[in-house]
Amino acid sequence: MNTSKERAAALRARLNDLKLPEPPPSSEELGRASVQAMLADAGLKPREVDPRLDVRLHGQAISGHEVPVRQASSILSSLQEVVSACGQAVGRKITAAGSMPGAILRATELRMSPALGFGSVVFHLGGASEVVTGDEFPGTTGTETLLDRVFSELFEVLDFVAESQTPDSEAVDHLRKLGPRFAKHLNDLAKEVMDSEIDIDLAWKSSSSSTKSTLKRPGALALKDAIERNREEVTRENFRGVLSTVSTLVRPQLLMPDNRRIDMTVDAQVAANLGMYYNREVAVEVEQRRLWSIATERETLSYKLIHIELVDPELGP
């Protein structure tokens, strides 16, 4: 028969192997979990989770449960712009300039109801719910919404700087994929965190997603640095088209099959030999320079001609 010490050791070993769920972070979450459990025990369909972003502000500037209005409004306004810009990017509706599509604004709009916490202030920001038409197949409600994708992408960027404070190439790729408008507003949010000395904890919950992240001053500094250092990207690209302009005064222009026109800078020694390519189909190698403007939210592309050759040289000059 096992002794009491052996039984206790065996019990501890079993407990160590168990994967227990994380405890609810608040009494409100505990109450919600209890209601869901009671509904499940009664054989009823669990209640849908209202989409919500919890924004907890804390740090040196937070005294008790008060936050200066200017700082809070600036942070929440910047956060809303980041969310909408990210929604525009993941929805593949990026515009070079101008206003954001109304559908994106509606789908990413957050609505505020504040709550107080010891040593912090928490804002509950309700998000757009999934549209239910009544024609869904059973079990298909609670599907991923645009905001679910937004916070997945946004938190991935924030997690990179929170962990290492030195964004790697993957983080930079995320920034570039989400576009200059997103980078501009994320830069504004990082600046607010640094200037106000307020840290932000973010937690997103919906019927199909639950995720969280944080943005503190060291991470905000790293984020601003990453955005600033990677506003310019230089790559080598290859294009085909018709060389439609050859001049000593005007930049050579390539007319693409899709009717785009690419103006190229060119060195003097290359320019002197462009006459033979005029109005001919050519293949070119260019140095493409992509530049973000944090001020205007725009992206500009410029090209330098590196190499040019005829697509069909057998036709002669």
C-alpha positions as CSV (number, residue, x, y, z in Angstrom):
1,M,0.0,0.0,0.0
2,N,1.3,3.4,-0.9
3,T,2.3,5.8,1.9
4,S,0.6,9.2,2.2
5,K,3.8,10.9,0.9
6,E,3.8,8.7,-2.2
7,R,0.1,9.4,-2.8
8,A,0.7,13.1,-2.4
9,A,3.6,13.0,-4.9
10,A,1.5,11.0,-7.4
11,L,-1.3,13.6,-7.1
12,R,1.2,16.5,-7.6
13,A,2.5,14.8,-10.7
14,R,-1.0,14.4,-12.1
15,L,-1.8,18.0,-11.4
16,N,1.4,19.2,-13.1
17,D,0.3,17.3,-16.3
18,L,-3.1,18.9,-16.3
19,K,-3.7,21.8,-18.8
20,L,-6.0,23.9,-16.8
21,P,-7.7,26.9,-18.4
22,E,-6.5,30.4,-17.5
23,P,-8.6,31.9,-14.7
24,P,-10.9,34.8,-15.7
25,P,-9.0,38.1,-15.3
26,S,-12.0,39.9,-13.7
27,S,-15.2,39.3,-11.8
28,E,-17.1,40.3,-14.9
29,E,-15.3,37.6,-16.9
30,L,-16.0,35.1,-14.1
31,G,-19.7,36.0,-14.2
32,R,-19.8,35.6,-18.0
33,A,-18.1,32.2,-17.8
34,S,-20.5,31.0,-15.1
35,V,-23.5,32.0,-17.2
36,Q,-22.1,30.2,-20.3
37,A,-21.5,27.1,-18.2
38,M,-25.0,27.1,-16.8
39,L,-26.5,27.4,-20.3
40,A,-24.4,24.5,-21.5
41,D,-25.4,22.3,-18.6
42,A,-29.1,23.1,-19.3
43,G,-28.6,22.1,-23.0
44,L,-29.2,25.6,-24.2
45,K,-27.2,27.4,-26.9
46,P,-24.4,29.6,-25.3
47,R,-25.0,33.4,-25.5
48,E,-23.1,35.1,-28.3
49,V,-20.2,37.3,-27.1
50,D,-20.7,40.9,-27.9
51,P,-17.6,42.0,-29.8
52,R,-15.5,44.3,-27.5
53,L,-12.1,45.8,-27.1
54,D,-11.0,46.4,-23.6
55,V,-8.4,49.3,-23.4
56,R,-6.6,49.6,-20.1
57,L,-4.6,52.7,-19.6
58,H,-2.0,52.6,-16.8
59,G,1.4,54.0,-16.0
60,Q,3.0,57.0,-14.4
61,A,0.4,59.5,-15.7
62,I,-2.5,57.5,-14.2
63,S,-3.3,58.6,-10.6
64,G,-5.8,56.3,-8.8
65,H,-8.5,55.8,-11.4
66,E,-8.3,59.1,-13.2
67,V,-6.8,59.9,-16.5
68,P,-6.3,63.4,-18.1
69,V,-9.0,64.0,-20.7
70,R,-6.6,65.2,-23.4
71,Q,-4.3,62.2,-23.1
72,A,-7.3,59.7,-23.0
73,S,-9.0,61.3,-26.0
74,S,-5.8,61.5,-28.0
75,I,-4.9,57.8,-27.4
76,L,-8.4,56.6,-28.1
77,S,-8.7,58.7,-31.3
78,S,-5.3,57.4,-32.5
79,L,-6.3,53.9,-31.7
80,Q,-9.5,54.2,-33.7
81,E,-7.6,55.5,-36.7
82,V,-5.1,52.6,-36.4
83,V,-8.0,50.1,-36.4
84,S,-9.8,51.6,-39.4
85,A,-6.5,51.9,-41.4
86,C,-5.7,48.2,-40.6
87,G,-9.3,47.3,-41.6
88,Q,-8.8,49.1,-44.9
89,A,-5.6,47.1,-45.5
90,V,-6.8,43.7,-44.6
91,G,-10.0,44.3,-46.5
92,R,-7.8,45.0,-49.6
93,K,-9.3,48.4,-50.0
94,I,-6.2,50.5,-49.7
95,T,-6.5,53.9,-51.4
96,A,-3.5,56.0,-52.4
97,A,-5.1,59.1,-51.0
98,G,-8.5,60.6,-50.0
99,S,-11.1,59.5,-47.6
100,M,-11.6,55.9,-46.4
101,P,-14.5,53.9,-47.8
102,G,-17.7,54.2,-45.7
103,A,-18.1,50.5,-45.4
104,I,-14.7,50.1,-43.8
105,L,-15.4,53.0,-41.4
106,R,-18.7,51.4,-40.3
107,A,-17.2,47.9,-39.9
108,T,-14.3,49.2,-37.8
109,E,-16.1,51.8,-35.7
110,L,-15.7,51.3,-31.9
111,R,-18.2,52.6,-29.4
112,M,-17.1,53.6,-25.9
113,S,-18.3,52.9,-22.4
114,P,-15.7,53.6,-19.6
115,A,-15.1,51.7,-16.4
116,L,-12.8,52.3,-13.5
117,G,-10.1,50.0,-12.2
118,F,-7.6,50.4,-9.3
119,G,-4.5,52.2,-10.6
120,S,-5.9,52.3,-14.1
121,V,-8.8,53.3,-16.3
122,V,-10.5,50.8,-18.6
123,F,-12.5,51.7,-21.6
124,H,-14.8,49.1,-23.1
125,L,-15.1,49.7,-26.8
126,G,-17.9,47.8,-28.5
127,G,-17.3,46.6,-32.1
128,A,-19.5,45.9,-35.1
129,S,-21.3,42.6,-34.8
130,E,-21.6,39.9,-37.4
131,V,-24.6,40.5,-39.7
132,V,-27.1,37.6,-39.2
133,T,-29.6,37.2,-42.0
134,G,-31.4,34.1,-40.8
135,D,-30.3,32.0,-43.8
136,E,-27.2,30.7,-42.1
137,F,-26.5,26.9,-41.8
138,P,-26.6,25.6,-38.3
139,G,-23.4,26.2,-36.4
140,T,-22.1,28.9,-38.8
141,T,-22.8,32.0,-36.6
142,G,-19.8,33.5,-34.8
143,T,-17.7,33.5,-38.0
144,E,-14.7,35.8,-38.3
145,T,-15.4,39.4,-38.7
146,L,-13.3,42.2,-40.2
147,L,-12.4,43.4,-36.6
148,D,-11.2,39.9,-35.7
149,R,-8.8,40.0,-38.6
150,V,-7.8,43.6,-37.7
151,F,-6.8,42.8,-34.2
152,S,-5.0,39.6,-35.2
153,E,-2.8,41.7,-37.6
154,L,-2.4,44.6,-35.2
155,F,-1.5,42.5,-32.2
156,E,1.0,40.6,-34.2
157,V,2.9,43.8,-34.9
158,L,2.6,45.0,-31.3
159,D,3.8,41.6,-30.0
160,F,7.0,41.8,-32.0
161,V,8.0,45.1,-30.3
162,A,6.8,44.0,-26.9
163,E,8.9,40.9,-26.9
164,S,12.2,42.1,-28.5
165,Q,11.8,45.8,-28.8
166,T,13.7,45.4,-32.1
167,P,11.3,44.5,-34.9
168,D,12.7,41.8,-37.2
169,S,12.1,41.4,-40.9
170,E,8.8,39.7,-40.4
171,A,7.5,42.7,-38.3
172,V,8.7,45.1,-41.0
173,D,7.0,43.0,-43.7
174,H,3.7,43.3,-41.7
175,L,4.1,47.0,-41.5
176,R,4.7,47.3,-45.3
177,K,1.8,44.9,-46.0
178,L,-0.6,47.1,-44.0
179,G,0.4,50.2,-45.9
180,P,1.4,53.8,-45.2
181,R,-1.9,55.0,-43.7
182,F,-1.7,52.2,-41.1
183,A,2.0,53.1,-40.4
184,K,1.2,56.8,-40.0
185,H,-1.6,56.2,-37.5
186,L,0.4,53.6,-35.6
187,N,3.3,56.1,-35.4
188,D,0.8,58.6,-34.0
189,L,-0.4,56.1,-31.3
190,A,3.2,55.2,-30.4
191,K,4.0,58.9,-30.0
192,E,1.0,59.4,-27.7
193,V,2.2,56.5,-25.5
194,M,5.6,58.0,-25.2
195,D,4.5,61.6,-24.7
196,S,1.8,60.9,-22.1
197,E,3.7,58.2,-20.2
198,I,0.6,56.0,-20.4
199,D,0.9,52.3,-21.2
200,I,-1.9,50.5,-23.1
201,D,-3.2,47.0,-22.5
202,L,-5.6,45.8,-25.3
203,A,-7.9,42.7,-25.2
204,W,-10.2,41.8,-28.0
205,K,-13.1,39.4,-27.5
206,S,-15.8,38.2,-29.9
207,S,-17.8,35.1,-30.6
208,S,-15.0,33.7,-32.7
209,S,-11.8,35.3,-31.4
210,S,-10.1,36.2,-28.1
211,T,-6.7,37.8,-28.2
212,K,-4.7,40.5,-26.3
213,S,-1.6,42.6,-26.6
214,T,0.1,45.6,-25.1
215,L,1.9,48.8,-26.1
216,K,4.3,50.2,-23.5
217,R,6.8,53.0,-23.8
218,P,9.9,50.9,-24.8
219,G,7.8,49.1,-27.4
220,A,6.4,52.4,-28.7
221,L,9.9,53.8,-29.1
222,A,11.0,50.7,-31.0
223,L,7.9,50.9,-33.1
224,K,8.5,54.6,-34.1
225,D,12.1,53.7,-34.9
226,A,11.1,50.8,-37.1
227,I,8.6,52.9,-39.0
228,E,11.1,55.7,-39.5
229,R,13.9,53.4,-40.6
230,N,11.8,51.5,-43.0
231,R,9.9,54.3,-44.7
232,E,12.1,53.7,-47.7
233,E,12.5,50.4,-49.5
234,V,14.8,49.9,-52.6
235,T,14.4,46.8,-54.7
236,R,15.3,45.6,-58.2
237,E,12.3,45.0,-60.6
238,N,11.8,43.8,-64.2
239,F,9.2,45.2,-66.5
240,R,8.2,44.9,-70.2
241,G,6.6,47.6,-72.3
242,V,7.1,50.1,-75.1
243,L,9.6,52.8,-74.6
244,S,7.4,55.8,-75.6
245,T,9.7,58.7,-74.8
246,V,13.3,59.4,-75.6
247,S,14.6,62.9,-75.0
248,T,17.5,64.7,-73.5
249,L,15.0,66.9,-71.6
250,V,12.3,64.5,-70.6
251,R,12.7,61.3,-68.6
252,P,12.3,58.1,-70.7
253,Q,8.9,56.7,-70.2
254,L,7.8,53.0,-70.4
255,L,4.2,52.3,-71.5
256,M,3.1,49.1,-69.8
257,P,0.6,46.5,-71.3
258,D,-2.0,47.6,-68.7
259,N,-1.5,51.3,-69.9
260,R,0.4,52.4,-66.8
261,R,3.3,54.8,-67.6
262,I,6.5,54.6,-65.7
263,D,8.9,57.5,-65.7
264,M,12.5,56.5,-65.2
265,T,15.6,58.4,-64.3
266,V,18.7,57.4,-66.3
267,D,22.5,57.9,-66.2
268,A,24.0,60.0,-69.0
269,Q,25.9,57.1,-70.5
270,V,22.7,55.0,-70.7
271,A,20.6,57.9,-72.0
272,A,23.0,58.4,-75.0
273,N,22.0,55.0,-76.4
274,L,18.3,55.0,-75.9
275,G,17.4,56.1,-79.5
276,M,17.5,52.6,-80.9
277,Y,14.8,51.5,-78.4
278,Y,12.3,54.2,-79.1
279,N,8.8,53.0,-79.8
280,R,10.0,49.4,-79.5
281,E,8.9,46.6,-77.0
282,V,11.7,46.4,-74.4
283,A,12.5,44.6,-71.2
284,V,14.0,46.8,-68.5
285,E,15.6,46.3,-65.1
286,V,14.9,49.2,-62.8
287,E,15.8,50.2,-59.3
288,Q,12.5,50.8,-57.6
289,R,12.4,53.2,-54.6
290,R,9.3,53.0,-52.5
291,L,8.8,55.9,-50.1
292,W,6.2,56.3,-47.4
293,S,5.1,59.8,-46.2
294,I,4.1,59.7,-42.6
295,A,2.7,63.2,-42.9
296,T,0.4,62.6,-45.9
297,E,-0.3,58.8,-45.5
298,R,0.8,58.3,-49.1
299,E,3.2,56.0,-50.8
300,T,5.3,57.1,-53.8
301,L,7.3,55.0,-56.3
302,S,10.3,56.2,-58.3
303,Y,12.4,54.2,-60.8
304,K,15.9,54.3,-62.1
305,L,16.7,52.5,-65.4
306,I,19.6,50.0,-64.9
307,H,19.4,47.9,-68.0
308,I,17.4,47.8,-71.2
309,E,17.1,45.4,-74.1
310,L,14.8,44.6,-77.0
311,V,12.2,41.9,-76.4
312,D,12.7,40.8,-80.1
313,P,16.2,41.8,-81.2
314,E,15.9,39.9,-84.5
315,L,13.6,42.6,-85.9
316,G,16.6,45.0,-86.0
317,P,16.7,48.7,-85.4
